[in-house]
């Protein structure tokens, strides 16, 4: 409680001194991220086109985060991910793909090559991020959050293969880890998406 009070007092002082609306917006975002610790909403990443992608902007939506690969036996799951996204995106649901080359070098392409592959072969329109590492010493911060109970408050896990799915609730909390072989349109996932 003291930390929140300190942040709001500091915000009041800085907002009064900020030179422009842009400065005020940047500071407001910083405060929001600080208050979002322990949730996916504290993170921002680079998308596949090199733009900033802020998970805070997904507050209030259910999120499925998936590590993807273009040369995997599970790659056809892209089609199902897109179908589920298209069906439920207007109901507060989003898929976020993270290409990763951690399993038998099954995602060797550049971001541009991955993007073209996804659009041409599967018509992917859900948000795709820049290629990351989902395990090991170079593990991306988002995946540290997803795999460590000390960060997510839910459970420890390992990314076992391409297309592992992490389900995040509207408050940004991790609520389930789904096996790579479980299809994106599995009843467990659809029931979670549609549950009010």
Helices and strands as residue ranges (DSSP letters): H 2-17, H 21-35, G 40-42, E 44-46, E 52-54, G 55-58, E 62-68, H 77-88, G 89-91, E 93-100, H 111-122, E 127-132, H 141-147, H 149-152, E 165-168, E 174-178, H 187-194
